[in-house]
């Protein structure tokens, strides 16, 4: 198994959904194979560019003045495997966020994070013809969003620090999962 390649990009990037495509990370940052890109920037995904059909039916566009974004591309995965990895990513984000603000009750419901009725994140997993793609975004700024939200700014959490920590934890978890598949013997 190839190790997950990772990059934190310090330059602000606006996420509009077009980045959720095959080889975006390779084309833009020269990371070939399974890779994860983390950056901060606004988020504005129009309904016609959304992958989540339920959100489209509910006429629920995605907008935030600033989010911490995670884009991941995995090759050779099924959609179910990819959704499991998406849930793992969200659990890691929740875990790392709770380390920063242990007094808050941040819950993961499926592939999203909440504090009470305030949403902290967006997330989607989908397949392209050649790879699996994940996008997750955690609000940095909670003002001006189309739904009630909380953001990292509300908790005084540094987005870059959190992003780098999540990136490393996700990479290590995948390595650990792979090694766990190598250490067992078959049974009959």
Beta strands, then each sheet from edge to edge (+ up, - down):
strand 1: 5-9
strand 2: 35-45
strand 3: 62-74
strand 4: 106-109
strand 5: 112-115
strand 6: 118-119
strand 7: 121-127
strand 8: 132-139
sheet 1: 1+ 2+ 3- 8+ 7-
sheet 2: 4+ 5- 6+
end
